[in-house]
Amino acid sequence: MENRPLVYVIDDEQDICDLVCAELERYSFSTEAFSTGSQAQRAIKKRIPSLCIIDLGLPDMDGLSLVQNLFSDKKIGVIILSGRNSLPDKVLGLELGADDYIGKPFDPRELVARAKSIVRRLNPSDKVAAEHNSAIFGEWTFDQPTLTLTNTDSRKVMLSAAEAEILNIFLKAPKKILSRERLLSEHAMPFDRSIDVRMSRLRKKIEQDHKNPRIIKTVYGAGYIFTPDVIWR
C-alpha cells in the first residue's frame, strides 16, 4: 500500500467519488475522497498526494480556484473532472495549471489511463531519465525530477507536468520540425486546443518575448521547431 500513488478525489457527488475511487483502486492507486475544497486543502497540508481529481462545481469554492492554488506545488498532478464542458472552461482550467480535463459523463477506464499518464510524468523511472536528469539549452537548465527551469541569472521557473512533457518532447528532438499531429500522438491531450494553451504557457516561461519566440518557433503549415542546441547531463 505504501508504494501506491495517492489520489485525492474532490467531488460533492458521493456516487462519483465512489466510482472513481473504486476504479483507481482496482489499478493499484490509493485514494481518499472529499466533498469540499477546504477538506482537500487541509488533507494536502498533512499528506501530499500524487494527483488530485477535481470537480469544478464544489459547494464551498470554485474548483478552478483550487486548481490555481494547487499549481503552487508542481509535484501534484491535477485532472479536472467536470460537467462544465464549454471550451472556455477547458482552456481556463489548463491555463491555471491543470494537466488534463475530462468531461462528465466519462469512461472510468479512460480516467485511469489519464491518471497513470500524469503520475508517470511526475515520477520518471525509466533508464534514460535516471541517467540524464537535466538538459541545458540556451540560457536555461531543465531539471527533470523537480520540473524546474533555472536561468543563467539564477531565476527559477516551475513547470506543470503537462508543460514539462511538451518541453521533453522538444528536448529529445531539437532542430527538427514536429507536427501538431506528432505532438498530439505523443501527448495525452483532452482536446486539440490543449497544444495551443500549453505552448503559449511554455513560451511565456522560457522566451524573452513570447510574442516573438526564438526558442520554440512556429513553422506555418508544418508545426514547431526547437531551435537551440541541447546538452543532456
BELFEN-V718154 format. One record per residue. N is the residue number from 1. PHI is phi in whole degrees, 0 to 359 (NA if undefined). OMEGA is omega as a letter, one per 30 degrees, with the letter a starting at -180 (NA if undefined). Layout:
n: (N	N)
phi: (PHI	PHI)
omega: (OMEGA	OMEGA)
This chain:
n: (1	2	3	4	5	6	7	8	9	10	11	12	13	14	15	16	17	18	19	20	21	22	23	24	25	26	27	28	29	30	31	32	33	34	35	36	37	38	39	40	41	42	43	44	45	46	47	48	49	50	51	52	53	54	55	56	57	58	59	60	61	62	63	64	65	66	67	68	69	70	71	72	73	74	75	76	77	78	79	80	81	82	83	84	85	86	87	88	89	90	91	92	93	94	95	96	97	98	99	100	101	102	103	104	105	106	107	108	109	110	111	112	113	114	115	116	117	118	119	120	121	122	123	124	125	126	127	128	129	130	131	132	133	134	135	136	137	138	139	140	141	142	143	144	145	146	147	148	149	150	151	152	153	154	155	156	157	158	159	160	161	162	163	164	165	166	167	168	169	170	171	172	173	174	175	176	177	178	179	180	181	182	183	184	185	186	187	188	189	190	191	192	193	194	195	196	197	198	199	200	201	202	203	204	205	206	207	208	209	210	211	212	213	214	215	216	217	218	219	220	221	222	223	224	225	226	227	228	229	230	231	232	233)
phi: (NA	295	271	284	299	268	239	262	256	241	202	276	266	299	298	294	302	298	295	295	297	297	292	296	291	297	246	69	260	259	227	220	246	222	265	225	291	294	299	295	297	295	293	295	295	270	210	275	277	284	209	242	250	237	276	282	267	280	288	252	196	287	303	295	295	294	302	297	294	292	293	292	243	287	278	261	283	224	243	273	238	212	277	276	254	288	300	301	296	296	296	297	301	290	295	279	122	295	272	202	221	238	272	267	292	222	267	304	292	293	300	298	297	294	297	300	297	291	296	295	297	283	229	297	228	286	298	297	296	292	277	235	270	216	228	250	212	54	264	242	236	256	261	296	301	254	56	245	258	238	276	296	270	76	289	250	227	266	250	285	300	291	296	296	293	297	300	299	299	293	296	274	218	292	62	239	284	251	284	301	297	293	297	295	287	271	239	285	262	287	197	300	296	305	302	296	297	288	296	297	297	295	297	298	271	247	267	294	226	293	278	228	293	243	269	252	261	276	254	301	85	234	144	226	224	267	274	285	290	235	242	267	211)
omega: (a	a	a	l	a	l	l	l	a	a	a	l	a	a	l	l	a	a	a	a	a	a	l	a	l	a	l	l	l	a	l	a	l	a	l	l	a	l	a	a	l	l	a	l	a	a	a	l	l	a	l	l	a	l	a	a	l	a	a	l	l	a	l	l	l	l	a	l	a	a	l	l	a	l	l	l	a	l	l	l	a	l	l	a	l	l	l	l	a	a	a	l	l	l	a	l	l	l	a	a	a	a	l	f	a	l	a	l	l	l	l	a	l	l	l	a	a	l	l	l	a	a	a	a	a	a	a	a	a	a	a	a	a	l	l	l	a	l	a	l	a	l	a	a	a	a	a	l	l	l	l	l	l	l	a	l	l	l	l	l	a	l	l	l	l	l	l	l	l	a	l	a	a	l	l	l	l	a	l	a	l	l	l	a	a	a	l	a	l	l	a	a	l	l	a	a	a	l	l	l	a	l	l	a	a	a	l	l	a	l	l	a	l	a	l	a	l	l	a	a	a	a	a	l	l	a	a	l	a	l	l	l	NA)
